[in-house]
C-alpha cells in the first residue's frame, strides 16, 4: 500500500497536485482491537489520548484499506456504516460481505468465498473424491465458507464424513478430540477452510501423534502463506493442493522492498524487529546487551532470501495494490468533477471544496481503471471485483532441491467459464500426499461398475452403498448407476449386463444336428416307401400282392411317402406359407393314409365274411366303393383344413415369453380348436381302424394282414397319445422336433408293420408267395 501511494504521489496523470497520506494501525488479528483502531481513524484520537476528549473536528479519513480477515471487517464496517466511510479489503473474502443491505460501504479486491467454495468442490469432484473430511475456522470466514462448500458438495454428490471447527483459543482437549476423529475416519482427503493461525494448533497435535498420509485441500488463507513453521509440518501437509489468489507482476515492488531500512520514528518500528531477527543483530543502543552484536549499516536485504522478498505468490500484495489505486482513481474522478449520472450535492464543483466520505463512496462504486496486468478493474453491484479472467491459481506443496518447501503453481481456475473449461492442470508436475504421482483415493464405497446398480446403505450417507448386480434382462451402462434399465423385448442383457444385445433366434434348422437327423430319417422313410412300391409294382401278379388289395396298397404307399415328406415342411425358418402348409399337409396326408388302412381292414373283414354261403357282401364294398370311401374320408379333412385356413390360419410368430434369453420362431396355430379338430379326426379314424383290425384277429394264421394292421394302428395310436403331453411340455424348437418325430414314428410304424413282412416274403421267401400257402387250411373253393 505504501509503495502504491508513493507511486501515485509521484505521478502527474492521477491526482495531480494532490498528495495522499495514510495512517497504519495493527489490529493483531483481534476483533476488538480492529474496532478500536477503526474508531481511532474516524475520531482522530491517537493511542494514549483521553477517551473523554470530544471530537472537535471531523475526520479527514476518506477510505480504509484492510482488514485481511473477515470477522474484524464485519465488525468495524458495521460500526462505521453511519459515517459512510468506504472500506476496501484485500483479504476479507467471506461471502456474507456481498450483502449490500448489511454492508453498504464495503468493497474488496479479493473474490468472494462463494467462488472459492465452488472451486474446491469442483477440485474434489475432478479427482473423484466423494468421501472427505472438513475442517473450518470457527470464524465468519470459516463458517460461511464451509457452509457454502457443504451445500455445493451435497449437490455434486460429495459426502462429508465429518465437519469440525477449530480456533486458536480452543482448549487442548478439543483439538485432541478432532485428532481422534481424523484417525478413526476412513476418508483420506481433508478440506481445510481455515486460517493458518487456527490450523497450526491442530497440526501440532497431529504432528505429535504422527497422523500422516492425508491429502489436504487448502484455501488461500494458508495454502500459499509463507511461514517458518511450515517446514516442521511438511510431513503432514506434503502434497497439499489448494486455491491461491491470482498474483501479478508489480513493477518496482521488489526493489522498493529490499531498499526499506529500519526506522527510528516512533510508531514505525515494525521493520526493526524483523531486521534484528533476520540478521541476528540488535538495533538497541543499550550497553547491557552483550550477547547479540550490534547491527551495522552494511546489512542488505538483497543478499538474503526470505518470505518478505519472495513475490512468487503475491496475490494479497496485488489486491492491496489494486485497492489503493481504486481509492486514488475515485478521488481523482471526484476532484475532476466527473459525475456519472447524478449530482450528489447541490454544492458547486471546485477543486477547493471539502471532500465528504459520502462523495468518495459514490465515486468508488463507479470507479474503473486498467491494472498493471492490462485488465479492466471495477466493482460490481455487490462491491466485489468484476474481473472475468483467472480467479485462482492452484498451488501444490513440494520440496525443492535444497529441501525447502516450494509452492508450485500446477494449474488455474476460471470461475466464469463453463464447467469443463474452468480448470487447467499440469498433471505431470503435481505431487500428491506421500510424495507420489498417484492420485489418492477417498471414497466410502468403490464405484459400481456397469452391470450393477447402487443400493444406499440404511442410515448412511448416499456415498456409502453396495453394488447390486442387475436382474435378468436389465443393464446399466454407466458407472455408479442408481437404476438398471430393462432391455427391449427383442434384446437381452449380455454376460456383463452392461449392454443390450439381440436375443438369439431359435428355430429348427436344416444345418443343426437334430435337423439333419430328422431330414435323414424323413428321406430314408420316403426312399424305403418308394422302394417298396417298386417291389410291389414289379411283383404285382404274385398272390401276396394281389391278396392285399394292390390298389389300396399303392395308394397307402403314396400317402406314406407324402407323410414322410411333409415332415420336411416343419424344418427351417417359419414363413407364412410354410406355417399353413405344414399343418394342413400333415392333417390331409395322414387322413389319406389312415383311410387307406381303414379300407384295407374293411376289405379283409368283408373278404372273410363273403366266404359264408349265400353272402355276397363284397358286391357292396368293391373297388369303386373303396376309392369312394377313401376320397370321402379325406375330403372331410380337407374341409376342416379349409375352414382353418379361412378363419384363423397358422402364422409365423416370435415367441418372447417362453424364454428370457432367446426368441423362438414358431408357427402359431392360429386356431387351437381347428388344430385339435384335425388331430381328433385322425384319432377317430385310427381308433375305428384299430377296432376293426381287432375284430379280425381270429382270421387264419397264414393270412397276417389283419394282425399287421392291428400292430401298426396300435403303434400309431401309442405314438400320438404320447405326442400330446410331449408337445405341450417341450420348449422352443423341441416342440417342432416332437411333432416331426411323431409323424416319422407313426409313418415308420405303418410302413414296417404292413409292408416290410410282405417284402420279406416276396424277396427272401418266394416259396411262401403262393396261393396255397396264403389259403392255409381253408378249401380253395370256399375261399
C-alpha positions, 0 to 999 in steps of 0.5 A: 500500500505504501509503495502504491501511494508513493507511486501515485504521489509521484505521478502527474496523470492521477491526482495531480497536485494532490498528495495522499497520506495514510495512517497504519494501525495493527489490529493483531488479528483481534476483533476488538482491537480492529474496532478500536483502531477503526474508531481511532481513524474516524475520531482522530484520537491517537493511542494514549489520548483521553477517551473523554476528549470530544471530537472537535473536528471531523475526520479527514479519513476518506477510505480504509484499506484492510482488514485481511480477515473477515470477522474484524471487517464485519465488525468495524464496517458495521460500526462505521456504516453511519459515517459512510466511510468506504472500506476496501479489503484485500483479504476479507473474502467471506461471502456474507460481505456481498450483502449490500443491505448489511454492508453498504460501504464495503468493497474488496479486491479479493473474490468472494468465498462463494467462488472459492467454495465452488472451486474446491468442490469442483477440485474434489469432484475432478479427482473423484473424491466423494468421501472427505473430511472438513475442517473450518475456522470457527470464524465468519470466514470459516463458517460461511465458507464451509457452509457454502462448500457443504451445500455445493458438495451435497449437490455434486454428490460429495459426502462429508464424513465429518465437519469440525471447527477449530480456533486458536483459543480452543482448549487442548482437549478439543483439538485432541478430540478432532485428532481422534476423529481424523484417525478413526475416519476412513476418508483420506482427503481433508478440506481445510477452510481455515486460517493458518493461525487456527490450523497450526494448533491442530497440526501440532497435535497431529504432528505429535501423534504422527497422523500422516498420509492425508491429502489436504485441500487448502484455501488461500488463507494458508495454502500459499502463506509463507511461514517458518513453521511450515517446514516442521509440518511438511510431513503432514501437509506434503502434497497439499493442493489448494486455491491461491489468489491470482498474483501479478507482476508489480513493477518496482515492488521488489526493489522498493522492498529490499531498499526499506531500512529500519526506522527510528520514528516512533510508531514505525518500528515494525521493520526493526524487529524483523531486521534484528531477527533476520540478521541476528543483530540488535538495533538497541543502543543499550550497553547491557546487551552483550550477547547479540552484536550490534547491527551495522549499516552494511546489512542488505536485504538483497543478499538474503532470501526470505518470505518478505522478498519472495513475490512468487505468490503475491496475490494479497500484495496485488489486491492491496495494490489494486485497492489503493489505486481504486481509492486514488482513481475515485478521488481523482474522478471526484476532484475532476468533477466527473459525475456519472449520472447524478449530482450528489450535492447541490454544492458547486464543483471546485477543486477547493471544496471539502471532500465528504466520505459520502462523495468518495463512496459514490465515486468508488462504486463507479470507479474503473481503471486498467491494472498493471496486468492490462485488465479492466478493474471495477466493482460490481453491484455487490462491491466485489471485483468484476474481473472475468479472467483467472480467479485462482491459481492452484498451488501444490506443496513440494520440496525443492532441491535444497529441501525447502518447501516450494509452492508450485503453481500446477494449474488455474481456475476460471470461475466464469467459464463453463464447467469443463473449461474452468480448470487447467492442470499440469498433471505431470508436475503435481505431487500428491500426499506421500510424495507420489504421482498417484492420485489418492483415493477417498471414497466410502464405497468403490464405484459400481461398475456397469452391470450393477446398480447402487443400493444406499446403505440404511442410515448412511450417507448416499456415498456409502452403498453396495453394488447390486448386480442387475436382474435378468434382462436389465443393464446399466451402462454407466458407472455408479448407476442408481437404476438398471434399465430393462432391455427391449423385448427383442434384446437381452442383457449380455454376460456383463449386463452392461449392454443390450444385445439381440436375443438369439433366434431359435428355430429348427434348422436344416444345418443343426444336428437334430435337423439333419437327423430328422431330414435323414430319417424323413428321406430314408422313410420316403426312399424305403416307401418308394422302394417298396412300391417298386417291389410291389409294382414289379411283383404285382401278379404274385398272390401276396400282392394281389391278396392285399388289395394292390390298389389300396396298397399303392395308394397307402404307399403314396400317402406314406411317402407324402407323410414322410415328406411333409415332415420336411415342411416343419424344418427351417425358418417359419414363413407364412406359407410354410406355417399353413402348409405344414399343418394342413399337409400333415392333417390331409396326408395322414387322413389319406393314409389312415383311410387307406388302412381303414379300407384295407381292414374293411376289405379283409373283414368283408373278404372273410365274411363273403366266404359264408354261403349265400353272402355276397357282401363284397358286391357292396364294398368293391373297388369303386366303393373303396376309392369312394370311401377313401376320397370321402374320408379325406375330403372331410379333412380337407374341409376342416383344413379349409375352414382353418385356413379361412378363419384363423390360419397358422402364422409365423410368430416370435415367441418372447415369453417362453424364454428370457434369453432367446426368441423362438420362431414358431408357427402359431396355430392360429386356431387351437380348436381347428388344430385339435379338430384335425388331430381328433379326426385322425384319432377317430379314424385310427381308433375305428381302424384299430377296432376293426383290425381287432375284430379280425384277429381270429382270421387264419394264421397264414393270412397276417394282414389283419394282425399287421394292421392291428400292430401298426394302428396300435403303434400309431395310436401309442405314438400320438397319445404320447405326442400330446403331453410331449408337445405341450411340455417341450420348449422352443424348437423341441416342440417342432422336433416332437411333432416331426418325430411323431409323424416319422414314428407313426409313418415308420410304424405303418410302413414296417408293420404292413409292408416290410413282412410282405417284402420279406416274403416276396424277396427272401421267401418266394416259396411262401408267395403262393396261393396255397400257402396264403389259403392255409387250411381253408378249401380253395373253393370256399375261399 
